[in-house]
Amino acid sequence: MKTLLYAVTALAVFGLAFWAYRENYATQQVLKETRNLQREIGAAQVRLGVLRAEWAYLNRPDRLIGLAELNFDRLGLLPLRPDQFGRVDEVSYPLEQDFSIANGVDVSGLNRDRGTGEQP
């Protein structure tokens, strides 16, 4: 009886060791993927910073004014002035349309026969 108990205990220890070995490598793989994702996120943040800097550089007011003056004959763009802006209460919104349903179709008849539409 002792021999069977020793054998079962040894098998349990081997099984637990194998499980711990697999979990260790699975955890290392997840940590490696996490480091790679963090590295990619950092690179994306750097690219985003560069893009924001380029956008700010391209949208400089003096550059845009120069482009508007250069292309005035084709585009007809004028410089913006403070009096060209309005308030929100001055905006005229379109009137709401009445979406009334005429000739509606009843689609909620669950107890009807599918072929004829009649009650069973």
Protein Blocks (a to p, Z undefined) as FASTA:
>chain_A
ZZmmmmmmmmmmmmmmmmmmmmmmmmmmmmmmmmmmmmmmmmmmmmmmmmmmmmmmmmgf
klmmmmmmmmmmmnopacddfklpccfklpccddddddddehiacfkbmkbcfklopaZZ
